[in-house]
Amino acid sequence: MDKLNIIKVGGKVVEDPAALEQFLQDFAKISGHKLLVHGGGTLATELAKQLGIENKITEGRRITDAETLKIVTMVYGGLINKNIVACLQAKNINALGLTGADLNLIRSDKRPVKEIDYGYVGDVKEVQGDLLAELLKLGIVPVLAPITHDKNGQLLNTNADTIAAETAKALAEYFDVHLIYCFEKKGVLMDPEDDNSVISEIDANLFKEYVEQGIIREGMIPKLQNAFEAIHCGVKDVTITKAQDILLGKGTRIML
Amino acid sequence: MDKLNIIKVGGKVVEDPAALEQFLQDFAKISGHKLLVHGGGTLATELAKQLGIENKITEGRRITDAETLKIVTMVYGGLINKNIVACLQAKNINALGLTGADLNLIRSDKRPVKEIDYGYVGDVKEVQGDLLAELLKLGIVPVLAPITHDKNGQLLNTNADTIAAETAKALAEYFDVHLIYCFEKKGVLMDPEDDNSVISEIDANLFKEYVEQGIIREGMIPKLQNAFEAIHCGVKDVTITKAQDILLGKGTRIML
């Protein structure tokens, strides 16, 4: 099977035009099939602030009300997505910007209301891997915005990490999928204060051990759980690294 | 050759969710290959106002500065485009939202600065008809936002009427193309005060005559000139009609 690199980028790289340009320059150099999933950093929050729309948070969780969904659709689906596409096209990468609504690629369910009503947030139910595989085999580079739909006309704000993981799982049938999460640090760190203490490889046993020892904690736990789930569903490996290092093969590699 | 309907919609239909829903319901019923080009109505201007960005007009012409381009990309490329796509997907139409940057479908040149600097406005140079034809033959319904790019990383605001005409011309090689412009009135009127005075057909001779008589004037002249140019380039016919009438075959038909 052909190799496919799925790369998720977000945060400061997406917010800062110079950092984004540098990242896309590196991304363009990756050979073979590739797919980019982008988040939106704080750009949506900034636009909401400018428009005087309150950033709704309940019990620490961000809520996507109707106004926020509009902003997310504008910023993620329009501004960021189309600028990335134009930038990649200038580098002769045949980029195609997509949300989950386009071609019905990613269908999700509006998150059920329990203790918290998250609003217009989608939990991914189905990724059309066959269609994405066809696009990839035509040499197209899909650029996915973190927006899905419920197939009943409703767009839904969806976590970009989840989109990357679900897309990787759906494409594992067609490609040798390598999933790469770019984030602020060089990888999973032994010592959060020391950016050079990157753990180079983590398997399921080591993960369990590190969680017990409190080395891996908080937000990193669900991130790695998602990574292991992707691997259990056929993804070859998951790498967590700094956006600046995607060509270097550095970072933390997660495998069975 | 297969028939292809290219429909351009804008103005109030796009601004008003109920009108848009009705229009898309009708659009979904059109059989065979189809492609939708949408404008943005006043939604971009409204967002600019909310953000305190001045609507720049020089000698009656709207100027697209960097801030306005951002808004246009958000509203046309994101909000409107993705909502149309989600709405069509709910009606089992396999819609794919696109700008000219996606797949390098429409390349344009930034309009040269002469008496007026229009800013980030693009004049269409090349439409990749072959690629669009392939998508259409797969049963995909492209939904084009009025944004193109220069292939050097710059997005450009582009007139939706022009995108519709240029796309129609590029696809005339592959399909029997029927181009339909939806607008506020029932068609080209003999008497602008009487909405029932629709001229049912106009050919080149009649057009010349009506212009001389002052029946066709102002903004309608370039609209019809574009229509005739499309027909000269192989488009079968161009219809100007009310969005509410697209299934009825009413309006003004322009032909050789």
Interface residues (C-beta under 8 A of the other chain):
Chain A: Q50 L51 K70 T73 M74 V75 Y76 G77 G78 L79 N81 K82 N83 V85 A86 C87 Q89 A90 N94 A95 L96 G97 L98 T99 A101 D102 L103 N104 I140 I147 H149 K151 N152 G153 Q154 L155
Chain B: Q50 L51 K70 T73 M74 V75 Y76 G77 G78 L79 N81 K82 N83 V85 A86 C87 Q89 A90 N94 A95 L96 G97 L98 T99 A101 D102 L103 N104 I140 I147 H149 K151 N152 G153 Q154 L155
